[in-house]
Amino acid sequence: MLVDSEGDWVFGLARKRLEAVGVSRVGEINQHPLVLTLAKKCVEKIRFNGPINIQIMLDEDRENAHIIEINPRLSGSLIFSINSGFDIIDLSIKSWLSLPYQIPLEENISDNRLIRYWQEHIC
């Protein structure tokens, strides 16, 4: 998610982690309202500034959300967000420089499933 210099919510993107090997490798964008509501409550209580990664877990019946981790930084898997329509790097830079920016529209966010691949390079 991105929070402005006043500590106000700008935009957030919820992603479901489907596979991880140390880092998230397969993810699915899912703007789950319960997840986003809990993330917004967190931002209201702790006045952040800039990009924030909040990890939230839903219980088995998907009716309760729990904060697992809060990282006041860009997520290592931010490429999932960028490829789904939330260019958090561009918005963060514009926010820090007090330049005008356009908040993504919910209808323009793609419910993508994304897979990260690595390729070894020998030097």
N, C-alpha and C positions, 0 to 999 in steps of 0.2 A: 504494500500500500504506500501511498504518498501523502505526507502531511506537510502543510505549508508552514511558513516561518512563524505564524501565529498559533501553531499547534492544532489547526483545523484540518479535518479529513478532506483530502482532495479527491482521491479515487483509490479503489482497492480491487484486486482481482483474486478470486479464490481458485485454488488448484488442488486437485486430489492427487496425492502421490500414489502411483500404482506400482512402481518398482524403484528400489534404491540399492545401490552398491556403494556405500559410503556417502555418495551424493545422489540426488534424485536423477534417475535416468529416464523414466517414463512417467508422464504426468498428463492429467486431463483437466482442462479448464471447466469449472463448475461453480457458477456464481450462487452457491448455496446461501439462502437468506440467513440461516442460523449462524453460519460461519462469519458472514459479513457483519451481522449485528453485534456479535461478540467482539470482533476486531474494532468496530467503531466505538464500543463501550470502553475498550482498552485505551484507545486514543483519547477519549474524553477524560479518563482518569489520570493518564500519564501524558503530559504534554510534550510529544515528540516534535522533531523538526527534520523533514527530509524523508528519504525512503526507509521503510520499516518492514521487516519480515516477521510476521507472527504465525507460528505454527499452532494449529488448532486441530483437535481430534474430536470426531463425533463418536458417541457411544453406538452400540450395536443397533439400537432401534432408530438411530439418527434423529433423536428428539432432544438430546443434550450435547452441548459443545463445551470443550475444556481446553484452556490454553496450555500448551506444552512448552513453548519456548518463545521468547521475544528477542529479536536481533535488530538493533537500531542501525541497520545497514542494508545495502542491496542484497538480495537473495542470490545465491550461487546459481540458481536456476532461472534467473530473470529472463533468459532467452525465451522461455515458455510464455511469459507475459508479453514480451515484445512481439512475438509471432502471433499472438492472439488479439493484438490491437491496443495494448497498453504499453506505450514506449516510455517506461518509467525513467530511463536515463535522460531522454530529451526533456521530459516534464520537470525532472529534478534540476537540471541545469538552468532551464528557463525560470523556475521558481527561485533558485538561489540568486540569479542575476536580476530578479524583479522584472523579467521580460513577460509579455503577455503569452499565455498558453491556452490551448483548448483542451478541456477535459474530455476524455473518450465518452461516447454515448454507449449506454448499455447495449443497445441494439446492434452496435458495431463490434462488440466483443464476440469473437468466434469461440464456440465450444469445441475447441480442438483437442485431439489426443496427440501428444508430442513425444518423440523418442530422441534422446541424445545419443550420438555415436562419436566414438573417439577413434582416431587413427594414429598409430605410432609412426614417428619420423626418426630415422637414424641419421645422426649428424657425423 
